[in-house]
């Protein structure tokens, strides 16, 4: 089984302190995030699960998917969730020139702004968590916060059992955690099992699921 870095260490957080890894607070808030949508049926299913538990989340959307599925994207906005930029084509920053990366980032920003006239927050998550220093510097110059994570569910790993995926999440959650899920076809096998149980656990333990601003 491929191993993933599930819980981000304090060393990484300290070394890359220009990125946001968690949001410590005294109100027992955690931050659910969903990458790679919007995707028909899957994103809509996620929205229904969140609604059942009165939970809010931040969706880091791929611009190309927004363009293909605008009605689902509008539904995410209308239900009070936050939107983040995840590039237009899900680019790997380590394999992309800074110029091309920023162009792709801006292309995603423009498609988001077509639908969101008053964006609550300017947040960005690099696909794969891979971004060059030059790329990050330019994105921050454009007024964006770069959001990483404290807890990685690894729901995208099809070799990971749904029970292992759930354990990744529940054993690492604490107040302030930023938790990564994916509203994607690839991740849905695990997500379908893990998300309802995670939401039930959070509700039972008096966690508040809030948006990232």
C-alpha positions in Angstrom: 0.0 0.0 0.0 1.3 3.5 -0.9 1.9 5.6 2.2 0.7 9.2 2.4 1.6 12.0 4.7 -1.7 12.0 6.6 -1.0 14.4 9.4 1.2 17.5 8.6 4.0 17.8 11.1 4.8 21.0 13.0 8.2 21.0 11.3 6.6 21.3 7.8 4.3 24.0 9.1 7.2 25.9 10.5 9.4 25.5 7.4 6.6 26.6 5.1 5.0 29.2 7.3 3.9 31.3 4.3 1.2 28.7 3.7 -1.8 28.1 5.9 -1.8 24.5 7.3 -4.4 24.9 10.0 -6.5 27.6 11.7 -6.2 27.2 15.5 -9.1 28.5 17.5 -10.9 28.2 20.8 -14.3 27.5 19.4 -13.7 23.9 18.3 -13.9 24.8 14.6 -12.6 22.5 11.9 -12.5 23.2 8.2 -13.7 20.6 5.6 -12.3 21.2 2.1 -13.1 19.5 -1.2 -10.8 19.5 -4.1 -11.3 18.9 -7.9 -15.0 19.6 -8.4 -17.6 20.5 -9.3 -18.5 17.1 -10.7 -22.1 16.0 -11.5 -23.8 13.9 -8.9 -20.7 13.7 -6.6 -20.6 17.4 -5.7 -24.3 17.4 -5.4 -24.2 14.4 -3.0 -21.5 16.1 -0.9 -23.8 19.2 -0.7 -26.7 17.0 0.6 -24.5 15.4 3.2 -23.2 18.7 4.4 -26.8 20.1 4.6 -27.9 17.1 6.8 -25.4 18.2 9.4 -25.6 22.0 8.9 -22.0 21.9 8.0 -20.1 24.5 5.8 -17.1 23.7 3.7 -14.6 25.2 1.3 -14.6 23.9 -2.3 -11.3 24.3 -4.2 -12.6 24.1 -7.8 -10.9 23.4 -11.1 -11.8 26.1 -13.6 -12.4 23.6 -16.4 -15.0 21.8 -14.2 -16.7 25.1 -13.3 -17.0 25.9 -17.0 -18.4 22.4 -17.8 -20.8 22.3 -14.8 -21.9 25.9 -14.0 -25.2 24.9 -12.4 -23.5 22.7 -9.8 -21.0 25.5 -9.1 -23.8 28.0 -8.5 -25.4 25.5 -6.2 -22.3 25.3 -4.1 -22.3 29.1 -3.8 -26.0 29.4 -3.1 -25.8 27.0 -0.2 -23.3 29.2 1.6 -20.0 27.4 1.0 -16.7 29.1 0.3 -15.0 28.8 -3.1 -11.2 28.4 -3.7 -9.1 28.5 -6.8 -7.4 25.1 -7.7 -6.1 26.2 -11.2 -8.0 25.8 -14.4 -6.4 22.5 -15.5 -5.2 20.9 -12.2 -1.6 21.8 -12.9 1.4 20.3 -11.0 3.4 23.4 -10.1 6.7 21.5 -10.0 6.3 20.6 -13.6 5.0 23.9 -14.9 6.8 27.2 -15.6 5.8 30.0 -13.3 4.4 32.0 -16.2 2.2 29.2 -17.4 1.1 28.4 -13.9 0.0 31.9 -13.1 -1.8 32.2 -16.4 -3.7 29.1 -15.6 -4.4 30.3 -12.0 -5.8 33.6 -13.4 -7.9 31.8 -16.0 -9.6 29.9 -13.1 -10.0 33.2 -11.1 -11.8 34.8 -14.1 -14.3 31.9 -14.4 -15.0 32.0 -10.6 -15.6 35.8 -10.9 -18.2 35.2 -13.6 -20.4 33.6 -11.0 -19.2 35.2 -7.7 -19.6 39.0 -7.7 -18.6 39.3 -4.0 -16.0 36.6 -3.2 -15.8 36.2 0.5 -12.2 35.1 0.5 -9.3 34.8 -1.9 -8.0 31.4 -1.2 -5.9 29.0 -3.4 -4.8 25.4 -3.0 -2.1 24.1 -5.3 -3.0 20.7 -6.9 -1.0 17.9 -5.4 0.2 20.5 -2.9 3.1 21.1 -5.3 4.0 24.7 -6.0 7.3 26.5 -6.6 8.4 29.4 -4.4 8.1 31.8 -7.4 4.6 30.7 -8.1 3.5 31.0 -4.5 5.0 34.5 -4.2 3.1 35.8 -7.2 -0.2 34.3 -6.0 0.2 35.9 -2.6 1.1 39.2 -4.4 -2.3 38.9 -6.1 -4.0 38.9 -2.7 -4.5 35.2 -2.2 -3.9 33.0 0.9 -2.3 29.6 0.0 -4.3 26.9 1.9 -2.6 23.5 2.5 -3.9 21.0 5.1 -3.5 19.6 8.5 -5.3 16.2 7.7 -5.2 14.4 4.4 -7.9 11.8 4.0 -6.2 10.2 1.0 -9.7 9.3 -0.3 -8.2 9.5 -3.8 -6.1 6.4 -3.2 -8.0 3.5 -4.7 -5.7 1.0 -2.9 -6.8 2.4 0.4 -9.7 0.7 2.1 -12.7 2.9 3.1 -12.1 1.9 6.8 -8.4 3.0 6.6 -9.5 6.3 4.9 -11.9 7.0 7.8 -9.2 6.2 10.3 -6.9 8.7 8.6 -9.4 11.4 9.3 -10.9 10.6 12.7 -7.6 9.8 14.4 -6.1 13.1 13.4 -8.9 15.7 13.7 -8.4 18.5 16.3 -9.7 22.0 16.7 -8.3 24.1 13.8 -7.7 21.2 11.5 -8.0 21.7 7.7 -9.2 18.4 6.3 -8.8 17.4 2.6 -11.4 15.4 0.7 -12.0 15.2 -3.0 -15.4 15.5 -4.7 -14.1 13.5 -7.7 -15.0 10.3 -9.4 -11.8 8.7 -8.4 -12.3 9.5 -4.7 -16.0 8.7 -4.4 -15.6 5.0 -3.4 -14.0 6.1 -0.2 -15.7 9.5 0.2 -19.2 7.9 0.1 -18.3 5.9 3.2 -16.0 8.4 5.0 -17.9 11.7 4.7 -21.2 10.8 6.4 -19.3 9.1 9.3 -16.9 12.1 9.6 -19.8 14.5 9.8 -21.6 12.4 12.4 -18.4 12.2 14.5 -17.9 15.9 14.3 -21.5 16.6 15.3 -21.4 14.2 18.2 -18.1 15.8 19.5 -19.4 19.4 19.2 -17.1 20.4 16.4 -18.2 23.3 14.1 -17.6 22.9 10.4 -16.8 26.4 9.0 -15.6 28.0 5.8 -12.0 29.3 5.2 -11.9 33.1 4.8 
